[in-house]
Each structure stands twice: as structure tokens, then as C-alpha cells.
Amino acid sequence: MLAPSYLPAMTLEEYLGHIASAHPHWRPLLDEGRLGRAGEVERLCALSNEFDSDRTGRGDSYRQAHRDPLVRWTGARRLLHLAAPRPAAGGGEVRLLDVLGGDGLLARAVAARPRESPDGLRVLTGDICGPMVGAALAHGLPAVRQSADRLMLADRTVDAVLLAYGTHHIPAAVRPTAVAEAVRVLRPGGRVVVHDFEPHSPMADFFRTVVDRHGATGHDYPHLTRAELLDLFAPHPLTPRLLDVYDPVTVHAATPEQARAALVTYLADTYGLTDHFTGLGTEAAWHLITTVFDHTAHLAALPTPLTAPTRPLVRPATTGFVAELPRVAVVAVAGAGPAQGPPGVPAGGAPGRQ
């Protein structure tokens, strides 16, 4: 009887051999008992979601949209510094599990911008989607296929756990277990960071009014509220605090027109909107984006003032131009010690634009 594939074209035994060879630093952190428990590989292999491929949804297009790992770097950089429990001293390491890591976007961004990342940061990419984890491994990254509520790491093995860029995809009933798992694998003194866009934020409005109606896969997922973020940590000995984080999408191009078109294409590929935006045309799609992503009211309602553009814009860059899509996320940081900001940024402030 053939062993089931843990990843596309890779059995669990082959995967473990690959990690031991290519990423020996991470192999001891994996709990072989959890990986090998009865039915676990079969359960994962039976799952299919919209990120597998364009045949099942938008997986290929999503990966195409994120060939540049820095499109979300402003917010991602902030999250990584919030998650890092301490500056690494004397060559020390900070091991971070990116639970919803896809094809390793954050890990690739860290590799591209190591001086802007926390000292000593090492990222393990996790995801439930086999093709996503396979793509991360193909990028040369350590990665593990697992669901957020059934992590494959041993207890107390990482310094930080990040749940971001898709937390609303975790079913509401499963979210407490996902946070409990994050706490389980956390070392003493570590941090858990949970990120989402509020239910009535412009990002959530875009999901509801555009992606859910016109996208290839819809987008009917309940976003986390501030109260839910706090409640998720109530059973655990970690005190969370909430922050509002400026988390834009930025794309570069040679001219303003090309920058606008590149942002339209990014959103089309990321959210399965190619047919809809093609029918509208670039100018009408840009007008739609600037209308939906009007942050005037949202910024005014935040409990702590945050400096950010109110609408999508195109601005000059060092070379060429940047189209910037404003987004504001709410983030829970739970763990030991004060949350760190990137160098030169106050812990409660907004990071500078990249």
C-alpha cells in the first residue's frame, strides 16, 4: 500500500528526511508523534481549499501576486518586531512560527530585508495548504504542513507565534484552539501576535462588497472583533494588549499609470478578481478601489490616533513610483515584556512607509 502524500509528491517520511537534511536546525522542533498520529496525514491530504491552485480557487494567482515578498513589508515588519520577545544578544536566535505563512512570504521578506528585521530572527513557515508549503520548501525555506488548531511542533519550542494575513479564515469555533496551540508551543517569555482587519474596516468592506460578490471563491469569513481578540487569551496566562497597525500594500512601477495598473493587477490576482476588474477596465477598477478603501471615518474612530493616508495614492519613490493601498489592522500582542517597534518607531506609533 502506497504511503499517503503529506505534500504534493512528498510523503511524510520524505518530508522529514528533507527537513533533517536541508533545515537540521528546525527538525528537532517537530513532534514526530503529532505528525504521525493516526489519520493525521490522511486528514490533511483530504483537505482542499481555495489556495491549492486556480482550479480550486485562486492559489496559483495568489502566489503569482506575491512574487515580490515586500508588497506587505511595512505592516509585516511591524508585526515581526512586535512578536520578537527580545533583541537577540551575542548571536542569539528568535524562533518564530508563522502559522498562516502560505508560501513563505514573510520569511522571504525577512531574507530580503535582514537589517530591518529583528536581530537573530528565524522563521518557520506553517500552512494547511499542501501546494503553499511545497512552494515554501521550493524557495529553500523551512516549512511545515499543519492546521492552526493542530500544530506539529513540540511543546515550548519557539519564541514567538504569529497568526496573521488570514486569521479570519480560521472558523470561529476553532479560533480558541488555535490560540491554545500557539500558547502550547511558546517558550517561557515568548509572545503570541494575532492580526486581523476589523469587521467594519475598509478591508473587510472590500472583502464583503467586492470579493465575496465578484471573486472566484467568494469571501464569506467573519473577521475578529477587538473583544474577541481579547477573549481568545482569557484562558491563558498571557495578558494581551491591542494595537492598531498601519499595514498597507505597496507596489512599485516606472510611471504613475503603471503603478496604478500594478496595484489593480495585484488585487485581481490575490483575490480572484481578474474577470471582474478586466470587465471594469483599469481606470474604473482604480476608482472602485479608491472608493472602498476610503479610511477617513475608520481612522477617526480608532481609539488611538494613527497617521496614515485616507485613500489609495501614487507617490514618487527613490526610483519610479509607488502605488499605496492603505489598510489598518487590529493586532493583539500577548506575552512577556513590552512590545518592540522597529528601530526608530515608538511602540504605539505607526511605522514609516517603505
N, C-alpha and C positions, 0 to 999 in steps of 0.2 A: 504494500500500500504506500503510495507516494505521500511524503510529508507535506502538510499544507503550506502555502506560501505566506510567510509573515509580511513580506513586502513583495512588490511586483518582481517576479523572477528571483526571489531570495527566500529560502526557508529560514526558520528561527535559528537553526544550527549554523547556517551560512552567515546570517546576520551577526551572531555572537562572535564568530570567527573573524569577521571583517572588523568589528569594533575592537576586538582584542589586538588585532594587527595594526589597524590604522589609527586607533584612538585608545591606546592602552591606559591612558590617564583616566578615562571615563568607565572602562569596563568594570572595575570593582564596585562602582556605584549602582550598577544594575542588579536587581534582585532576581536571580535565575528562578527562584521558587515562584515569584509572581509572574514572570514571563511564561513559565512552563505549567502554570496551574491548569487544571483540566478545562478544556474548552476555550481557553483564552485566545489562542491564535485563531481558532475557528471563528470565534465571535468577532474578532477584528476583521478577519477576511470576509465575513458575511456582510460587513457594513459597506454601504456605498453612499457617497454624498456628492454635493454639487462641486466639490473641489477635486474630484478624481480626474475629470477630463471635460472637454467641451461636449462630449457625448452624454455625460451625466449632468452637465450644468455649465460651469464656467472655469474649470480647473486650468486648462491649457492657456486660456486668455488671461486668467489671473496671474499665472506665472510669467507670461509674456509682459504684462504690465509692470512687473516688479523686477525686470532685468537690472534696472538701476536700483540698488538697495537703499539709496539715500532719499527717496521721494518722501519718506515719513521721518527723516532723521531728526528734525527739530524736536518733535514730541518724543520719539523713541529715545533720544539722548537723555532727555529729562527723566523718562521712566527708568532708564538704566541707572542713573545717578541716585534716584530715589530708592531703588532696590538694593544698591550696593550698601551693605551694612557698615562698612568702614573703608577708609583708604587702605589699600594693601601696603604694608610696610616690609622693607627688607626682601622684596621679591615675592611676597605672599600672594596667594590667589583668592579670588572671589568667584565661587562657582555658582552660576545662575542657571536655573531651569526655565526656559521659555516654553510654557505649556502649550500655547496655541501658535507655535512658531512657523507653521507652514513649511515652505522650502528653505527656511533658514534666513529670512530677510533680515532680522535683527543681527544675527551672527555675522552675516555678510557685511552689514553696515559697520559693525564694530571692527571687522578686519580692514575695511576701507578707511575708517577714521579712528585709529587706535589712540591718538593723542587726545581726542575729545571724549573718550570712553573712560569709565572708572579704571583706576590702576589695578592691574592684575586680573581683569575680568576674563573669565572663560565661560562660554555659553554652550549649553546643551539644548538643542532644538527638539521639542516634542510635538507630535501632532497625531490625530486619529486617522488621518488620510494617508494610505499607503503611497500613492504617487507623490504626495508632498514630501514625505520622509525620504523616499527614494531620490527625489530631486536634491534634497539637502545633502544626502550622502554623496551624490554625484558632484556636488560643489566642494567636496572634501571636508564636510563638516560632521562633527559627531551629532547623531540624531537617534531618536527612539520613537517607535510607533506605540502609542498608548492613548487611552481616553482620559480626559481630565479627571474623572472620578475613580480611575483605577490606574494610578501611576505605577510604573515599573521600577522605580528606584527604591532602594532600601531606606530604612528609617534614618533620619538625621544625616543626610549625605550632601546637602547643598546649602549655600549661604543665603540664597535668595531664590524666590519663585515669582515669576511674572505671569499673570493672566491678562492678556491684552489683545486688542485687534481681533475681536470675535467672541468676547465673553458672552454677549447676548445670544450666541448660537448654542450655548450650553442650556439645556432645558431647565426651566426654573426649579423643578423638583430636584434636580441633580446638583444645583449650584452649591448647596451646603456641603455635600460630599466632596465636591471639587476643592473647596476651601479647606476642608478637613484633611484631604490628601496633601494639599500644599503645606499645611502645618506639620503633617507627619514627616515629610522628607526634609524639613527645615532643621538646620543645626541650631543649637542654642545661640542666641544673639543675632539670628538672621531676620530677614524681612520677607513678607508677602506683599505684593503690589497687585491690585485688581483695578482694571481700567475699563471704562465703557463711556458711551455717549448717552446723556440723559434722555428719557422718553420724549420730551418735547424740545429737544435741541434741534438746530437746523440739520445736523447729520441724521438724526432719527427721522425728521420730516422728509429728508431726501429718500431714505430707505422706504418710508411708508407711501409717499405720494408719487415717487418716480420708479424706484427699483422694484417694489412689490407689484406695481401695476404694469410695468413695461419691461422688466428684466427677464432674462432667460429662465431664472429659477425662482422669481419672487423674493420676498424678504420679510416674512411674517414672523419676526422674532421679538419677544419682549425685552426691552432694554432695562438695565438695572437702575433703580432709583437710589437716591442718596440714603434713604432709610434702609433699603435692602442691603446696600454695601456695608453699612454698619452692623446690621443684624447678622450677616454672614459670619462675623467674627465673635458674636456674643458667646458661643460655647467654648471659646478658646482663650488661652492666657496671653493674648496679644491685643493691645489696645490700638484700634485704628484711628487715623485722622484723615479727613477728606481734604483734597486739594483740587482746584480747577487748573488744568494744564492746557496751554496752547499747543495744539497738535495738528499743524497744517500739512497739506500735501503741497510739495513744490516740484515743478518740472522746469527744466532748462531748455532753451532753444535760441537760435540765432537772431530771430526777429520777434517783435510783439505778436504778430499774426501767427507765427509758428508756435509760439509759447501757448497762446490760447488754444490752438488746434491740438497741441500735445496734451494739454490738460483734459480736453474733451475726450481724446482717444484713451487716456489713462482711465478715466471714469467709465467709459464704454467697455473697455476690456476687463476692468476689475469687477464690474457689477453686471455683466451680461447685457449691456445696453447698446450694443453695436447697431442692431437693426433699428432701434428707436432713434438713436442720435443720427444715423445715416438718413433716415426719413426726415428728420428735422433740418438737417444741414448744420454746419459748424457754428454759424452766427446765431441761429435760433437756439441751438443747444447751449452755447455760452450764455445767452440771455436767460435761459431757464436756470442754469447753474447759479448765476449771479442773483437771481430772484430767490431761489430756495435757500441759498447759503447766506442770506442777509442776517447777520448776527447782532444787529442793533438792539433788539429787545432782549435777546438772550444775554448779552454782555451786561446790559443794565440791570438784569435780575440776579446776577451772581452775588453770592454773599460776600465775596471779597473782590475788589476791583481787579480787573485783568486787562492789560493793554494788548490789543490785537486788532487787525483790520476788521471792519464790519462787513465787507463783501469781498468776493474774489477779485484779484487785481493782477496786473502785469507790471513788473518793476525792473529797472536795469540791474544787471549783475556785473561781477568782475569781468566776465566775458558773456556777451549776449544779454538775454533777458530771462526772467523767471516768472512763471505763472504760479500764483499762490492761492490755494483754496483754504480759507480759514476753517478751522474746526476747534471746538473746545470740549475736552473730555473731563469727566469727573473721575478722580483716582483715590482709592483707599490705600494708605500705606500703614501696614501693621507690623510691629516688631520693635527691636531694641534700638535705642539711641535716636537722635534727631535725624530726620530725613535730610539727605545731602542734595544739593543742587549742583549742576555743572559749575566748573570754575568760573567765578565772577558773577554768578547768578544767585540772588537771595533765595533761601529755601522756599519761601512762599510766593516768589515772583514768577514772571513769565520769561522763558528763555529767549535770547535774541534770535532773530531769523537767520537761517542758514542760506 
